Amino acid sequence: LASDASAEGTYARSGVEIIKPENRPMHRIPRARVFAEAGVGHAHAEFSVFEAEAKGPNACASAEASAVGVRAMARAEIASASAIAGPVDVTLGLGLDTGASVGLDGVEVKFLGTGFKYGPKTSLSFLGSEVSCSVL
């Protein structure tokens, strides 16, 4: 069983990525992405089908495009904690995500942290807290 854990203090990253296809679900189509993010405090741990993550104040923006979809999202977050157990994903926090996506993986719309995603991974969000479940 694979496990991994990481933690970092202050961070800032930005870049442009051309993501090549991989032979695994949801990663077979090449795409391009541009992003910028900065924050204070980020911890992540995973073991088997379980994951946990905690974030301090952070902000990010990204845009992504492929032959089968587009996505643009901006986020400002005070703090959050999330957990994944198999197909269920829960995030508790205070954040203001704003953006949209449309493609083979569904449709997503968020405004000031409140919105939904409908597709193989369906979710509902309210002011940065979110509950989602993978159908496939």
N, C-alpha and C positions, 0 to 999 in steps of 0.2 A: 504494500500500500504506500502510495506516494504522499508526502507531506511537505509543507513549505511554510515559512513564516518570514516576515520582514517588517521593519519599522524605519521611519525617517522623520527628521525634524522639519526644518524649513526647506521647501523645494520650489523650483520654478523650471518649467520645461516648455519648449515649443518646437514645432517642426512641420515638415511636409513629408508624407510617406506615400510611397507606391507599394501597396500590399499585394504580393504575389499569391496566386491560388495555392491552396494546400488540399491534400486528399482527405478532408474531413468535413462533416456537415457544416453548412453555413460559412465555409471558408474556401469554396471552390471557384469563386468568381473574383477576378482581380478588381481592386478598387484604389481610389486615391483619397487621401485624408490630409487636412491641415488642422493644426490644433495649437492651443496655448493654455497653460495651466500654472497656477501658483497656489501655495497653501502653507499652513503650519500644522504639522502633526498628521501622520498617516501610518496606520498599522494594519497588517493583513496576515491572516493565517488560513491554511487549508489542510484538510486531511480527508482523503477518500472523496465522498460526495458532499462533505461539509466545508463551508467557508465562513469566515467572520472578518469584518473590516470595521475600523473606526477612523474617522477623519475629523480634524479640527477645522478652523476657518479656511475656506478655499474658494477659488473662482476659476472657471475654465470656459473655453469656447472652442467649438470644433465644427467642421463641415466635411462631409464625406460624399463621394459619388461613385457609382459603379454602373454597369450596363443594365442593372435590374432595380436600381433605387437611388434615392438621395436622402441626406439627413443634414440638418443644421440645428445646433443646440448651444445655448449659453446657460451657465449655472453660477450662482453665488450662494454659498452655503455657510451657515454659522457652525454647524457640527452635525455629524450623523454616525449611526452605528447600524451595521447590517449583518444579516445572517442568511446563509443558504443551506438548505437541507434537501438534497435531491432536486425535485422540480419546484419547490417552494422557496421564494425569496422575499424577505421582509426587511425594510429599511425604516428606521425611526430617526427623524432629524428635522431640521428647519432649513429649508433651501428654496430657492426661487428659480427653478428650471424653466426656460422658455425656448420653444422651438418646435420643430416638426420633422417627421420622416415618413416616407412612403416607399414601399418596395416589396419584394417577395417575402420578407420577414414580418409584414404587416403594416399597419398605419399607426402613427403615434402623434399626439398633439398635447403640448403642455404650455401653460401660461402661468407665470409666477408660482411655479411649483405644483400646480393642480392640473390634472389631465388624465389621459388614458392611453393605453396601447392595446391594439387588437391584432392578434396573429398567433403564431405558434407559442409565443410567450405573451400572455395577456396580463395587463396590470392596470391598477388604479392608483393615482397619486393625489395627495392633498398636502400642500405647503411643504413639500420635500420628503414627506413620509410616503412609503409605497409598499404595496403588497402585489406580488406577481406569482404566476404559476405557469410552468411550461406544459403545454398540452401534448406536444410531440416528444 
